[in-house]
Amino acid sequence: MSVLKVIEILANSDKSWEDAARKAIKHASKSVKNIRSVYVQDQSASVSNGEITEFRVNLKITFEVN
């Protein structure tokens, strides 16, 4: 039987929501092992002078607990 845990993390990028999600997983995988899936719970962006300046994602990461 596997035991799975879910954590919630926030990340940002000046390029895209996808880049923010990739950065989040890359950073989280340094301390969280056995990541199985990621769920993008929410997306938002910061705007300045009519342009998007920052993409933000709120993720739920599922990983197996040993």
C-alpha positions, 0 to 999 in steps of 0.5 A: 500500500502506498501513502501519498501526501499533498502539499501546496506551493506558490511560484512565479515567473516573468515568462509564463504560467508553465514556466512558473509551474516548472520552476516550482517542481524543480525547486520542490524536488530538491527536498521532496522526493517521489513526486507523482503529480501536480495540480494547478489550482490557481493562476494569476498575473501582475500587471503594470502599464497594461502589460503582464509583468509576472505570472503566478501559479498555486500548485498542489504537489502529490508525492509518495511517503516512504 
